[in-house]
């Protein structure tokens, strides 16, 4: 009877991870400063699009890095080499820069396109494992990928090489983004969907706008003021004097003064309003405001614009309804 092969998945997996980490460390140690700077400078000096060209596993890495550039605010797209030879080459103009990732630098589908790219006078930047490869020699800027061995036992499957390409691509895209002055707001504008997109929602996007709020004259009685507050249904009112907001009054404040035995029909709202109320900018991120509310046990905040004018309110209710937290 044939013996069952011992299960050593974990040991093999750990070895693969260790091999890839070693390859990445080697890349970091041996990365050529001039090559890297030249590559990045070629990209920032591009007036058109950054176009990534690839095929196979390296092509998948190219596609991901292209997407990263776009998300960081630098227009980019990916073209499959097989499609490029059947018409998609027409999408590339002299203003663009073509970026090619190819481990060997001799991938047939890519090399076959070089004469056409030269004829169109397209600028090429590349990452390959050889400075003498066809693709690197055709490039204005080139980074040598110093990966001598893949992570698998047979040194066949694209593993360490593609991981290293991914790391270099990330380093390049983020270095270029830093040069352009990459901001959190730009990233948010390019990621409107999903849980990541929700982390970039601003207060002004979900706040209750000013025209929906109850504005109450400070000389009104508490009883009359509460009638107005209840009609609006937001749990608070903005107390004014000569059309200027001087304070706020909430449902919580009502409970406080009832417990004190204050006469609601004769006491003026301005005597019991909260004068020292907190406010936040309408351009603040909701996720940051929610954190403030939780820490300080505040459930409503006045919202102001850059001119320090009140534009609305935001409550924990709006934040929860928008599923920000």
N, C-alpha and C positions, 0 to 999 in steps of 0.2 A: 504494500500500500504506500502511495506517494505521500511523503511528509508535507504537512502544510507549512508554507513559508512564514517565518516569524514576522509579525507586524511591528515594523520599526518606523512608521510614518513620522512620528514626532522627532526622532533623531535625524532623519533625512531632512525634514522641514527646517529644523534648527540649523543644520549645516548649510542649506541653501540660503537662508537668511544671513548667516555669517559670511558666506561667500559674497553676497551682494553688498553687504555693509563694507567689506574689505575693498571691493571694487570702487565704491563711492568715495571711500577715504583716499584711495589712490588718485582718483580724479581731482579731488580737492587739493591734494598736495602738489600735483603735477600740472595744474591748470596754468596755461601760459597767459600772463598778464596782457601782453601785446595783442595776442590773438583775440582774447575776450573783449578788450576795449575796442579793437578794430571792428569786431562783429557788431557790438552795440552801437558804435558810431555810425556804421552803415545803415542801421535801422532808423536811428533818429534823424538821419539826413535824407530819409525817404519821404518825398512829398505825396506819394500815392499810397496804395495799400501794401500791407505785408501779406504776401501770399505764400502759403506753405504747400510744398509739392512732395508727395511721397507715395509709397506703396508697401503693402505687407505690414509687419509689426512696427517698423520704423514710421510707416505712414500713419498708423494709429497714434503714435506719440506726437507726430507733427500736427495731427488734427486736434489733439488735446491742447497743445501749446498755442495753436492758432486761436482756439476758443478762449484761452486764458488772456491773450492779448486783447481780444475784443471786450472781454469782461472788465478789463482794466482801463478801457477807454480808447484803445488804439485799434482802429479798424483793421480786420484781418479775416482771411478765409482760407480754406483748405481745398486743394484740387488733387484728386487721385491721378497718378501718372498714366494709368490706362485710359482714363477719360480725356486727359490732356492731349493725347495723341489722336483723339477723334473729335477735335473741335474746341475743347475747353481751353486750349492754349490761347485762344482769342480773347480770353478774359484778362490776360496779363498785358500791361502797357509799359512803356519806357519809364513812367513815373513810379512804377511799383518796384519792390524788391522781392525776389524769389528766395525762399529759405528751404533748403533741402537737408533732410536727415537721412543718412544712409550709412550703415555700419561699414560695409565693404567699400563704398564709394564707387562701386562698379555695377550696381544693379542695372540690368539691361534696359528695363522700361524707362529708367531715369536717364541713363547715358544716351539712349537713342534720341532723347529730346534736346540734348545739348547743342547740336548744330542749328536747330530752329530757334532756340533761345538766343544763341549768339547772333543770328541773323536779325532778330528783333531787338538786339542790343539791350537785353534784360540783365539787370544786375543780380548776381547770385551770391548768397551767403550759405555756407554749408557746415555740417558737422559730420565727419567721417572718422574712421580709424587709421587713415593713412594720408599723409601730406602729399603723397605722390599719386593718389587715385585720380581717375578721370574727372570726377565731380569736384574734388578739391582744387585741381589745377585750373578748372574753368571758373572758379569762384573769386570774387573780389576780396571776400573775407572768409576765413576758414578756421574752425577750432578742431584740433586733433583729439579724438576720443581715445584716451589711453586705457582701453580695456583689453587685456591680453587673454582673458579666459571668461567663459560664461559660467553661470552658477551651477549648472547641472553636471552630473558625473561624467557625461560623454562629451561635454564642451560643444554642444550642438544647438540647444534651444535658445532663442534670443531671450535672455534673462538679465544678466548683469549689464549688457550693452544697452538694452531698451530702458532699464531703470536709470542708467547713467545719462542717457539722452533726455529722459524726463527731467532729471535733476538739473541738467545744464539748461534745458529749455525754460524751466521755472526761474533759474537764476538770471537768465537773459531778460525774460519778460518783466520780472520785478525790478531789475536794475534800470531798464528803460522806463518803466512806470514811475520809478522814483525820480528820474531825470525830468519827466513831464510834470511832476508835482502831483502825483496820484493822491486823491482824497477819498475819504470814506463815502462822501456823498456821490461821487462818480460811480463807485462800486455799487452803491444802492440803486442808482438809476438804471443800471444794467442788470439788476437782479430783482425785478419786481415780484417774482413768484416764489412760492414755497416758504418754508420757515425762515430761510435766509433773507428773503425779500421783506418779510414782516419785521425783521430787526432794523430795517432802514425806514420804516414808516415814520413820518414826522407828525408832531402834534396837530398842525394845521390841517392834516389830511383826515383826522377823525374827530376833531373837537366839535363841541356844540357852538355854533356861530352866534355872534353878538346879537343879531336881530331876533333870535329865538328866546333870549334871556329876559327875566323880569327885572326891570329897573324900577326901584321904589324910592320915592322921596323920603328923606330922613325924618321929616316932620309927621309922617304917617304913624298911626298907632301900630303896635306889634300885631294886634288882631287883624287889622285891615291889610297889613303887609303880608301876613301869612295867607290870606285869601288869594292874593296875587301870586305868591310863590307856589301855592298848591295848584293853581290853574295851569301854570307852566309845567309843573311836574319834574323839575330838575333838582329839587331838594335844597335850593338856595336862591337868594336874591341879592342883587347888587344895589347897595344903598347910596343914594346920591344927594348932593347939595349943590344947587345951581348947576345942574347937569354934569357935575364932576363926581366920579365914584370915590366915596370916602371910606367904604367898608363893605363887608358882606355879612349876611345872616343866613344860617343854615338850619336844617331840621334839628341838628344836634344842639345848636344854640337854643332853640325853642325848648327842648327837653331840660337844658341846664337852668333856664330862667323859671320854668314851671316849678322845678324842684326848689327854687329859691322863694317861690310864692309871689313873684312879680305880677302885677295887675296888667293883663294883656290889652285891655281896652283903653287904658289911660296912659300907659307908658309908651313913649316915643321909641321907634325902632332904632334911631340914631344913638340912644343911650345904651343899648345893649348889643349893638353891632360889633363885629370884630374889625378893628381898624388896622391892625398889623397883620394883614393877610399876605400869604405867599403867592408869587406869580412866576411864570416861566415863559420862555420865548416860544413862539409858534413854530420855530424852526428846530426846536429840540427833538431828538429822537424819542419816540414813545417808550421804547424799551428802557431808556435811561430815566424817564419821568416816572415810570412804574416802579423803578427801584427806589427812587426818592420817596414816593408815596408809601411804599411798604416800610421803609426804614423809619420814617417820621410819623407813621400812622395818620396820613392825610388822605382823604378820599375825593377831594375836589381841589382844583387849582385854577386860578385866573390865568388866562393866556394873553400875552401882549406881543405886538409886532416890534420891528426895529425902531419905530418912532415912539415907543413906550405907550402906545394906545391899546386899550383893551379890545381884543378881537373875538374873544369867546371864553369858554371854560372847558376843561377836560376833567372827567371823573373816572374813577376806577371802572365804572359801568361801561364807558366807551372802550376802554382798553380791553376789558374782558370780552365785550361783544365783537371786537375786531380780532380776537384770538391772538393777541400779541404775546400774551403770557399764558 
